[in-house]
């Protein structure tokens, strides 16, 4: 995204080096900081992916899908 911004600004005659002006996503910075903090405490995080968590919320955490009977694409 920063490269696209740099290209757009360059086309307008504005010099804006993406590598020097990159601003990390604040949510990602907080995630990294909390991960390091939790690791220093010896706490394990969730091992589920976001998609798995959303699927559990949609179908209910205790429901299971029989993969053997489902049709694979």
mmCIF file as gemmi writes it, N, C-alpha and C atoms, coordinates in Angstrom:
data_model
loop_
_atom_site.group_PDB
_atom_site.id
_atom_site.type_symbol
_atom_site.label_atom_id
_atom_site.label_alt_id
_atom_site.label_comp_id
_atom_site.label_asym_id
_atom_site.label_entity_id
_atom_site.label_seq_id
_atom_site.pdbx_PDB_ins_code
_atom_site.Cartn_x
_atom_site.Cartn_y
_atom_site.Cartn_z
_atom_site.occupancy
_atom_site.B_iso_or_equiv
_atom_site.pdbx_formal_charge
_atom_site.auth_seq_id
_atom_site.auth_asym_id
_atom_site.pdbx_PDB_model_num
ATOM 1 N N . UNK Axp A 1 ? 0.821 -1.172 0 1 0 ? 1 A 1
ATOM 2 C CA . UNK Axp A 1 ? 0 0 0 1 0 ? 1 A 1
ATOM 3 C C . UNK Axp A 1 ? 0.878 1.254 0 1 0 ? 1 A 1
ATOM 4 N N . UNK Axp A 2 ? 1.966 1.206 0.749 1 0 ? 2 A 1
ATOM 5 C CA . UNK Axp A 2 ? 2.835 2.382 0.791 1 0 ? 2 A 1
ATOM 6 C C . UNK Axp A 2 ? 3.499 2.624 -0.559 1 0 ? 2 A 1
ATOM 7 N N . UNK Axp A 3 ? 3.792 1.532 -1.299 1 0 ? 3 A 1
ATOM 8 C CA . UNK Axp A 3 ? 4.373 1.708 -2.63 1 0 ? 3 A 1
ATOM 9 C C . UNK Axp A 3 ? 3.383 2.383 -3.568 1 0 ? 3 A 1
ATOM 10 N N . UNK Axp A 4 ? 2.121 2.019 -3.463 1 0 ? 4 A 1
ATOM 11 C CA . UNK Axp A 4 ? 1.093 2.655 -4.29 1 0 ? 4 A 1
ATOM 12 C C . UNK Axp A 4 ? 0.943 4.132 -3.929 1 0 ? 4 A 1
ATOM 13 N N . UNK Axp A 5 ? 0.989 4.419 -2.638 1 0 ? 5 A 1
ATOM 14 C CA . UNK Axp A 5 ? 0.919 5.812 -2.199 1 0 ? 5 A 1
ATOM 15 C C . UNK Axp A 5 ? 2.113 6.588 -2.738 1 0 ? 5 A 1
ATOM 16 N N . UNK Axp A 6 ? 3.288 5.988 -2.662 1 0 ? 6 A 1
ATOM 17 C CA . UNK Axp A 6 ? 4.489 6.629 -3.187 1 0 ? 6 A 1
ATOM 18 C C . UNK Axp A 6 ? 4.347 6.888 -4.69 1 0 ? 6 A 1
ATOM 19 N N . UNK Axp A 7 ? 3.837 5.903 -5.425 1 0 ? 7 A 1
ATOM 20 C CA . UNK Axp A 7 ? 3.645 6.08 -6.869 1 0 ? 7 A 1
ATOM 21 C C . UNK Axp A 7 ? 2.658 7.201 -7.168 1 0 ? 7 A 1
ATOM 22 N N . UNK Axp A 8 ? 1.568 7.241 -6.42 1 0 ? 8 A 1
ATOM 23 C CA . UNK Axp A 8 ? 0.562 8.292 -6.63 1 0 ? 8 A 1
ATOM 24 C C . UNK Axp A 8 ? 1.129 9.669 -6.325 1 0 ? 8 A 1
ATOM 25 N N . UNK Axp A 9 ? 1.865 9.764 -5.238 1 0 ? 9 A 1
ATOM 26 C CA . UNK Axp A 9 ? 2.449 11.054 -4.88 1 0 ? 9 A 1
ATOM 27 C C . UNK Axp A 9 ? 3.546 11.458 -5.859 1 0 ? 9 A 1
ATOM 28 N N . UNK Axp A 10 ? 4.344 10.478 -6.315 1 0 ? 10 A 1
ATOM 29 C CA . UNK Axp A 10 ? 5.373 10.765 -7.314 1 0 ? 10 A 1
ATOM 30 C C . UNK Axp A 10 ? 4.744 11.33 -8.59 1 0 ? 10 A 1
ATOM 31 N N . UNK Axp A 11 ? 3.604 10.767 -8.987 1 0 ? 11 A 1
ATOM 32 C CA . UNK Axp A 11 ? 2.909 11.246 -10.182 1 0 ? 11 A 1
ATOM 33 C C . UNK Axp A 11 ? 2.435 12.687 -10.007 1 0 ? 11 A 1
ATOM 34 N N . UNK Axp A 12 ? 2.21 13.101 -8.759 1 0 ? 12 A 1
ATOM 35 C CA . UNK Axp A 12 ? 1.781 14.472 -8.464 1 0 ? 12 A 1
ATOM 36 C C . UNK Axp A 12 ? 2.962 15.394 -8.217 1 0 ? 12 A 1
ATOM 37 N N . UNK Axp A 13 ? 4.174 14.848 -8.321 1 0 ? 13 A 1
ATOM 38 C CA . UNK Axp A 13 ? 5.367 15.666 -8.119 1 0 ? 13 A 1
ATOM 39 C C . UNK Axp A 13 ? 5.783 15.797 -6.662 1 0 ? 13 A 1
ATOM 40 N N . UNK Axp A 14 ? 5.251 14.928 -5.805 1 0 ? 14 A 1
ATOM 41 C CA . UNK Axp A 14 ? 5.584 14.967 -4.375 1 0 ? 14 A 1
ATOM 42 C C . UNK Axp A 14 ? 6.525 13.812 -4.06 1 0 ? 14 A 1
ATOM 43 N N . UNK Axp A 15 ? 7.679 14.137 -3.464 1 0 ? 15 A 1
ATOM 44 C CA . UNK Axp A 15 ? 8.621 13.089 -3.087 1 0 ? 15 A 1
ATOM 45 C C . UNK Axp A 15 ? 8.233 12.545 -1.72 1 0 ? 15 A 1
ATOM 46 N N . UNK Axp A 16 ? 7.958 11.259 -1.667 1 0 ? 16 A 1
ATOM 47 C CA . UNK Axp A 16 ? 7.559 10.603 -0.415 1 0 ? 16 A 1
ATOM 48 C C . UNK Axp A 16 ? 8.096 9.182 -0.424 1 0 ? 16 A 1
ATOM 49 N N . UNK Axp A 17 ? 9.325 8.97 0.099 1 0 ? 17 A 1
ATOM 50 C CA . UNK Axp A 17 ? 9.902 7.624 0.097 1 0 ? 17 A 1
ATOM 51 C C . UNK Axp A 17 ? 9.146 6.693 1.048 1 0 ? 17 A 1
ATOM 52 N N . UNK Axp A 18 ? 8.574 5.644 0.481 1 0 ? 18 A 1
ATOM 53 C CA . UNK Axp A 18 ? 7.73 4.73 1.256 1 0 ? 18 A 1
ATOM 54 C C . UNK Axp A 18 ? 8.492 4.05 2.385 1 0 ? 18 A 1
ATOM 55 N N . UNK Axp A 19 ? 9.707 3.596 2.119 1 0 ? 19 A 1
ATOM 56 C CA . UNK Axp A 19 ? 10.454 2.881 3.16 1 0 ? 19 A 1
ATOM 57 C C . UNK Axp A 19 ? 10.765 3.773 4.357 1 0 ? 19 A 1
ATOM 58 N N . UNK Axp A 20 ? 11.067 5.023 4.119 1 0 ? 20 A 1
ATOM 59 C CA . UNK Axp A 20 ? 11.411 5.933 5.212 1 0 ? 20 A 1
ATOM 60 C C . UNK Axp A 20 ? 10.172 6.406 5.969 1 0 ? 20 A 1
ATOM 61 N N . UNK Axp A 21 ? 9.043 6.499 5.292 1 0 ? 21 A 1
ATOM 62 C CA . UNK Axp A 21 ? 7.832 7.06 5.897 1 0 ? 21 A 1
ATOM 63 C C . UNK Axp A 21 ? 6.782 6.021 6.257 1 0 ? 21 A 1
ATOM 64 N N . UNK Axp A 22 ? 7.147 4.759 6.209 1 0 ? 22 A 1
ATOM 65 C CA . UNK Axp A 22 ? 6.18 3.699 6.528 1 0 ? 22 A 1
ATOM 66 C C . UNK Axp A 22 ? 5.716 3.813 7.974 1 0 ? 22 A 1
ATOM 67 N N . UNK Axp A 23 ? 4.408 3.793 8.156 1 0 ? 23 A 1
ATOM 68 C CA . UNK Axp A 23 ? 3.825 3.821 9.501 1 0 ? 23 A 1
ATOM 69 C C . UNK Axp A 23 ? 3.169 2.467 9.735 1 0 ? 23 A 1
ATOM 70 N N . UNK Axp A 24 ? 3.673 1.676 10.684 1 0 ? 24 A 1
ATOM 71 C CA . UNK Axp A 24 ? 3.076 0.361 10.928 1 0 ? 24 A 1
ATOM 72 C C . UNK Axp A 24 ? 1.647 0.488 11.455 1 0 ? 24 A 1
ATOM 73 N N . UNK Axp A 25 ? 0.857 -0.495 11.14 1 0 ? 25 A 1
ATOM 74 C CA . UNK Axp A 25 ? -0.516 -0.548 11.628 1 0 ? 25 A 1
ATOM 75 C C . UNK Axp A 25 ? -0.489 -0.636 13.152 1 0 ? 25 A 1
ATOM 76 N N . UNK Axp A 26 ? -1.208 0.252 13.814 1 0 ? 26 A 1
ATOM 77 C CA . UNK Axp A 26 ? -1.196 0.298 15.28 1 0 ? 26 A 1
ATOM 78 C C . UNK Axp A 26 ? -1.711 -1.002 15.886 1 0 ? 26 A 1
ATOM 79 N N . UNK Axp A 27 ? -2.709 -1.609 15.282 1 0 ? 27 A 1
ATOM 80 C CA . UNK Axp A 27 ? -3.223 -2.872 15.814 1 0 ? 27 A 1
ATOM 81 C C . UNK Axp A 27 ? -2.152 -3.957 15.753 1 0 ? 27 A 1
ATOM 82 N N . UNK Axp A 28 ? -1.352 -3.97 14.699 1 0 ? 28 A 1
ATOM 83 C CA . UNK Axp A 28 ? -0.286 -4.964 14.577 1 0 ? 28 A 1
ATOM 84 C C . UNK Axp A 28 ? 0.813 -4.704 15.603 1 0 ? 28 A 1
ATOM 85 N N . UNK Axp A 29 ? 1.134 -3.438 15.836 1 0 ? 29 A 1
ATOM 86 C CA . UNK Axp A 29 ? 2.139 -3.089 16.85 1 0 ? 29 A 1
ATOM 87 C C . UNK Axp A 29 ? 1.66 -3.546 18.231 1 0 ? 29 A 1
ATOM 88 N N . UNK Axp A 30 ? 0.395 -3.316 18.545 1 0 ? 30 A 1
ATOM 89 C CA . UNK Axp A 30 ? -0.158 -3.747 19.833 1 0 ? 30 A 1
ATOM 90 C C . UNK Axp A 30 ? -0.135 -5.265 19.932 1 0 ? 30 A 1
ATOM 91 N N . UNK Axp A 31 ? -0.501 -5.957 18.84 1 0 ? 31 A 1
ATOM 92 C CA . UNK Axp A 31 ? -0.477 -7.42 18.835 1 0 ? 31 A 1
ATOM 93 C C . UNK Axp A 31 ? 0.926 -7.943 19.106 1 0 ? 31 A 1
ATOM 94 N N . UNK Axp A 32 ? 1.923 -7.359 18.46 1 0 ? 32 A 1
ATOM 95 C CA . UNK Axp A 32 ? 3.304 -7.805 18.671 1 0 ? 32 A 1
ATOM 96 C C . UNK Axp A 32 ? 3.762 -7.553 20.107 1 0 ? 32 A 1
ATOM 97 N N . UNK Axp A 33 ? 3.419 -6.381 20.643 1 0 ? 33 A 1
ATOM 98 C CA . UNK Axp A 33 ? 3.805 -6.049 22.015 1 0 ? 33 A 1
ATOM 99 C C . UNK Axp A 33 ? 3.133 -6.986 23.016 1 0 ? 33 A 1
ATOM 100 N N . UNK Axp A 34 ? 1.84 -7.239 22.831 1 0 ? 34 A 1
ATOM 101 C CA . UNK Axp A 34 ? 1.132 -8.144 23.738 1 0 ? 34 A 1
ATOM 102 C C . UNK Axp A 34 ? 1.641 -9.57 23.621 1 0 ? 34 A 1
ATOM 103 N N . UNK Axp A 35 ? 1.979 -9.98 22.393 1 0 ? 35 A 1
ATOM 104 C CA . UNK Axp A 35 ? 2.541 -11.317 22.197 1 0 ? 35 A 1
ATOM 105 C C . UNK Axp A 35 ? 3.848 -11.484 22.944 1 0 ? 35 A 1
ATOM 106 N N . UNK Axp A 36 ? 4.723 -10.472 22.869 1 0 ? 36 A 1
ATOM 107 C CA . UNK Axp A 36 ? 5.993 -10.525 23.585 1 0 ? 36 A 1
ATOM 108 C C . UNK Axp A 36 ? 5.76 -10.534 25.1 1 0 ? 36 A 1
ATOM 109 N N . UNK Axp A 37 ? 4.807 -9.72 25.564 1 0 ? 37 A 1
ATOM 110 C CA . UNK Axp A 37 ? 4.5 -9.663 26.989 1 0 ? 37 A 1
ATOM 111 C C . UNK Axp A 37 ? 3.958 -10.997 27.486 1 0 ? 37 A 1
ATOM 112 N N . UNK Axp A 38 ? 2.997 -11.567 26.738 1 0 ? 38 A 1
ATOM 113 C CA . UNK Axp A 38 ? 2.411 -12.848 27.14 1 0 ? 38 A 1
ATOM 114 C C . UNK Axp A 38 ? 3.462 -13.951 27.119 1 0 ? 38 A 1
ATOM 115 N N . UNK Axp A 39 ? 4.345 -13.91 26.138 1 0 ? 39 A 1
ATOM 116 C CA . UNK Axp A 39 ? 5.412 -14.9 26.051 1 0 ? 39 A 1
ATOM 117 C C . UNK Axp A 39 ? 6.349 -14.79 27.25 1 0 ? 39 A 1
ATOM 118 N N . UNK Axp A 40 ? 6.642 -13.557 27.68 1 0 ? 40 A 1
ATOM 119 C CA . UNK Axp A 40 ? 7.524 -13.381 28.837 1 0 ? 40 A 1
ATOM 120 C C . UNK Axp A 40 ? 6.888 -13.913 30.118 1 0 ? 40 A 1
ATOM 121 N N . UNK Axp A 41 ? 5.545 -13.938 30.147 1 0 ? 41 A 1
ATOM 122 C CA . UNK Axp A 41 ? 4.836 -14.494 31.297 1 0 ? 41 A 1
ATOM 123 C C . UNK Axp A 41 ? 4.673 -16.005 31.194 1 0 ? 41 A 1
ATOM 124 N N . UNK Axp A 42 ? 4.975 -16.558 30.027 1 0 ? 42 A 1
ATOM 125 C CA . UNK Axp A 42 ? 4.833 -17.99 29.819 1 0 ? 42 A 1
ATOM 126 C C . UNK Axp A 42 ? 3.411 -18.404 29.468 1 0 ? 42 A 1
ATOM 127 N N . UNK Axp A 43 ? 2.601 -17.449 29.015 1 0 ? 43 A 1
ATOM 128 C CA . UNK Axp A 43 ? 1.212 -17.721 28.662 1 0 ? 43 A 1
ATOM 129 C C . UNK Axp A 43 ? 1.155 -18.11 27.194 1 0 ? 43 A 1
ATOM 130 N N . UNK Axp A 44 ? 0.451 -19.21 26.912 1 0 ? 44 A 1
ATOM 131 C CA . UNK Axp A 44 ? 0.274 -19.612 25.521 1 0 ? 44 A 1
ATOM 132 C C . UNK Axp A 44 ? -0.965 -18.935 24.967 1 0 ? 44 A 1
ATOM 133 N N . UNK Axp A 45 ? -0.868 -18.486 23.736 1 0 ? 45 A 1
ATOM 134 C CA . UNK Axp A 45 ? -2.008 -17.868 23.065 1 0 ? 45 A 1
ATOM 135 C C . UNK Axp A 45 ? -2.899 -18.912 22.443 1 0 ? 45 A 1
ATOM 136 N N . UNK Axp A 46 ? -3.977 -18.449 21.863 1 0 ? 46 A 1
ATOM 137 C CA . UNK Axp A 46 ? -4.883 -19.35 21.14 1 0 ? 46 A 1
ATOM 138 C C . UNK Axp A 46 ? -4.159 -19.912 19.935 1 0 ? 46 A 1
ATOM 139 N N . UNK Axp A 47 ? -4.448 -21.141 19.634 1 0 ? 47 A 1
ATOM 140 C CA . UNK Axp A 47 ? -3.827 -21.745 18.464 1 0 ? 47 A 1
ATOM 141 C C . UNK Axp A 47 ? -4.778 -21.767 17.274 1 0 ? 47 A 1
ATOM 142 N N . UNK Axp A 48 ? -6.019 -21.359 17.487 1 0 ? 48 A 1
ATOM 143 C CA . UNK Axp A 48 ? -6.986 -21.322 16.401 1 0 ? 48 A 1
ATOM 144 C C . UNK Axp A 48 ? -6.729 -20.112 15.518 1 0 ? 48 A 1
ATOM 145 N N . UNK Axp A 49 ? -6.98 -20.292 14.251 1 0 ? 49 A 1
ATOM 146 C CA . UNK Axp A 49 ? -6.907 -19.164 13.342 1 0 ? 49 A 1
ATOM 147 C C . UNK Axp A 49 ? -8.169 -18.323 13.49 1 0 ? 49 A 1
ATOM 148 N N . UNK Axp A 50 ? -8.131 -17.123 12.961 1 0 ? 50 A 1
ATOM 149 C CA . UNK Axp A 50 ? -9.287 -16.254 13.005 1 0 ? 50 A 1
ATOM 150 C C . UNK Axp A 50 ? -10.451 -16.91 12.272 1 0 ? 50 A 1
ATOM 151 N N . UNK Axp A 51 ? -10.159 -17.538 11.118 1 0 ? 51 A 1
ATOM 152 C CA . UNK Axp A 51 ? -11.206 -18.173 10.34 1 0 ? 51 A 1
ATOM 153 C C . UNK Axp A 51 ? -11.866 -19.306 11.124 1 0 ? 51 A 1
ATOM 154 N N . UNK Axp A 52 ? -11.08 -20.104 11.841 1 0 ? 52 A 1
ATOM 155 C CA . UNK Axp A 52 ? -11.626 -21.196 12.646 1 0 ? 52 A 1
ATOM 156 C C . UNK Axp A 52 ? -12.497 -20.637 13.764 1 0 ? 52 A 1
ATOM 157 N N . UNK Axp A 53 ? -12.069 -19.553 14.368 1 0 ? 53 A 1
ATOM 158 C CA . UNK Axp A 53 ? -12.855 -18.927 15.432 1 0 ? 53 A 1
ATOM 159 C C . UNK Axp A 53 ? -14.193 -18.431 14.884 1 0 ? 53 A 1
ATOM 160 N N . UNK Axp A 54 ? -14.164 -17.775 13.721 1 0 ? 54 A 1
ATOM 161 C CA . UNK Axp A 54 ? -15.394 -17.29 13.109 1 0 ? 54 A 1
ATOM 162 C C . UNK Axp A 54 ? -16.327 -18.447 12.738 1 0 ? 54 A 1
ATOM 163 N N . UNK Axp A 55 ? -15.755 -19.543 12.248 1 0 ? 55 A 1
ATOM 164 C CA . UNK Axp A 55 ? -16.543 -20.716 11.886 1 0 ? 55 A 1
ATOM 165 C C . UNK Axp A 55 ? -17.21 -21.295 13.133 1 0 ? 55 A 1
ATOM 166 N N . UNK Axp A 56 ? -16.463 -21.343 14.24 1 0 ? 56 A 1
ATOM 167 C CA . UNK Axp A 56 ? -17.03 -21.841 15.5 1 0 ? 56 A 1
ATOM 168 C C . UNK Axp A 56 ? -18.185 -20.965 15.968 1 0 ? 56 A 1
ATOM 169 N N . UNK Axp A 57 ? -18.029 -19.649 15.806 1 0 ? 57 A 1
ATOM 170 C CA . UNK Axp A 57 ? -19.091 -18.737 16.206 1 0 ? 57 A 1
ATOM 171 C C . UNK Axp A 57 ? -20.327 -18.918 15.34 1 0 ? 57 A 1
ATOM 172 N N . UNK Axp A 58 ? -20.113 -19.183 14.059 1 0 ? 58 A 1
ATOM 173 C CA . UNK Axp A 58 ? -21.229 -19.343 13.135 1 0 ? 58 A 1
ATOM 174 C C . UNK Axp A 58 ? -21.971 -20.662 13.357 1 0 ? 58 A 1
ATOM 175 N N . UNK Axp A 59 ? -21.23 -21.752 13.56 1 0 ? 59 A 1
ATOM 176 C CA . UNK Axp A 59 ? -21.84 -23.077 13.665 1 0 ? 59 A 1
ATOM 177 C C . UNK Axp A 59 ? -21.959 -23.58 15.097 1 0 ? 59 A 1
ATOM 178 N N . UNK Axp A 60 ? -21.421 -22.862 16.042 1 0 ? 60 A 1
ATOM 179 C CA . UNK Axp A 60 ? -21.432 -23.303 17.427 1 0 ? 60 A 1
ATOM 180 C C . UNK Axp A 60 ? -20.157 -24.062 17.733 1 0 ? 60 A 1
ATOM 181 N N . UNK Axp A 61 ? -19.525 -23.757 18.856 1 0 ? 61 A 1
ATOM 182 C CA . UNK Axp A 61 ? -18.226 -24.349 19.175 1 0 ? 61 A 1
ATOM 183 C C . UNK Axp A 61 ? -18.272 -25.85 19.366 1 0 ? 61 A 1
ATOM 184 N N . UNK Axp A 62 ? -19.384 -26.394 19.832 1 0 ? 62 A 1
ATOM 185 C CA . UNK Axp A 62 ? -19.436 -27.823 20.128 1 0 ? 62 A 1
ATOM 186 C C . UNK Axp A 62 ? -19.904 -28.663 18.955 1 0 ? 62 A 1
ATOM 187 N N . UNK Axp A 63 ? -20.388 -28.019 17.896 1 0 ? 63 A 1
ATOM 188 C CA . UNK Axp A 63 ? -20.825 -28.777 16.733 1 0 ? 63 A 1
ATOM 189 C C . UNK Axp A 63 ? -19.606 -29.161 15.913 1 0 ? 63 A 1
ATOM 190 N N . UNK Axp A 64 ? -19.6 -30.35 15.403 1 0 ? 64 A 1
ATOM 191 C CA . UNK Axp A 64 ? -18.5 -30.763 14.546 1 0 ? 64 A 1
ATOM 192 C C . UNK Axp A 64 ? -19.049 -31.177 13.197 1 0 ? 64 A 1
ATOM 193 N N . UNK Axp A 65 ? -18.253 -31.002 12.185 1 0 ? 65 A 1
ATOM 194 C CA . UNK Axp A 65 ? -18.638 -31.379 10.845 1 0 ? 65 A 1
ATOM 195 C C . UNK Axp A 65 ? -17.888 -32.647 10.5 1 0 ? 65 A 1
ATOM 196 N N . UNK Axp A 66 ? -18.605 -33.665 10.038 1 0 ? 66 A 1
ATOM 197 C CA . UNK Axp A 66 ? -17.974 -34.922 9.668 1 0 ? 66 A 1
ATOM 198 C C . UNK Axp A 66 ? -17.296 -34.738 8.32 1 0 ? 66 A 1
ATOM 199 N N . UNK Axp A 67 ? -15.985 -34.527 8.345 1 0 ? 67 A 1
ATOM 200 C CA . UNK Axp A 67 ? -15.23 -34.266 7.138 1 0 ? 67 A 1
ATOM 201 C C . UNK Axp A 67 ? -15.23 -35.475 6.223 1 0 ? 67 A 1
ATOM 202 N N . UNK Axp A 68 ? -15.263 -36.661 6.783 1 0 ? 68 A 1
ATOM 203 C CA . UNK Axp A 68 ? -15.249 -37.876 5.974 1 0 ? 68 A 1
ATOM 204 C C . UNK Axp A 68 ? -16.471 -37.983 5.061 1 0 ? 68 A 1
ATOM 205 N N . UNK Axp A 69 ? -17.605 -37.456 5.5 1 0 ? 69 A 1
ATOM 206 C CA . UNK Axp A 69 ? -18.833 -37.548 4.721 1 0 ? 69 A 1
ATOM 207 C C . UNK Axp A 69 ? -19.05 -36.331 3.833 1 0 ? 69 A 1
ATOM 208 N N . UNK Axp A 70 ? -18.29 -35.275 4.062 1 0 ? 70 A 1
ATOM 209 C CA . UNK Axp A 70 ? -18.499 -34.075 3.253 1 0 ? 70 A 1
ATOM 210 C C . UNK Axp A 70 ? -17.843 -34.227 1.891 1 0 ? 70 A 1
ATOM 211 N N . UNK Axp A 71 ? -18.426 -33.558 0.936 1 0 ? 71 A 1
ATOM 212 C CA . UNK Axp A 71 ? -17.879 -33.615 -0.424 1 0 ? 71 A 1
ATOM 213 C C . UNK Axp A 71 ? -16.717 -32.657 -0.527 1 0 ? 71 A 1
ATOM 214 N N . UNK Axp A 72 ? -15.608 -33.126 -1.036 1 0 ? 72 A 1
ATOM 215 C CA . UNK Axp A 72 ? -14.428 -32.287 -1.196 1 0 ? 72 A 1
ATOM 216 C C . UNK Axp A 72 ? -14.404 -31.744 -2.613 1 0 ? 72 A 1
ATOM 217 N N . UNK Axp A 73 ? -14.006 -30.488 -2.735 1 0 ? 73 A 1
ATOM 218 C CA . UNK Axp A 73 ? -13.928 -29.866 -4.059 1 0 ? 73 A 1
ATOM 219 C C . UNK Axp A 73 ? -12.569 -30.036 -4.673 1 0 ? 73 A 1
